[in-house]
Amino acid sequence: MDIIKVSSRSVPKSTAGAICAVIREGSPAEVEAVGAGAVNQAVKAAAVARTFLAEDGIDAVCIPSFAEFEVAGEMKTGIRLKIEKR
């Protein structure tokens, strides 16, 4: 499963497109974000993706969780969003 990494500079609509592509292939999408700005963009992307998928008759859900990530040799706590078909 590919992991979609989001930064504070990620464009939500583009990220949503990547999420939709993974979901349409039949796999759940995993989105990772570290930092308030990145989490904000990731949540917006999940909401936009849900709207895009609803237009195709796909009901998607988002399951958030905390995760540990290594960033520049340091361990950071971030958010992982698992987005899948209901």
Number of C-alpha atoms within 10 A of each C-alpha: 8 10 15 17 15 23 17 16 9 16 14 21 17 13 22 22 17 16 28 26 15 19 19 15 9 11 16 21 24 20 24 22 25 23 14 13 14 20 21 17 21 29 20 17 24 26 17 20 25 22 17 19 20 12 10 9 9 17 14 20 16 19 10 15 11 13 14 12 16 9 10 7 7 7 10 13 14 17 21 23 23 18 23 22 16 8
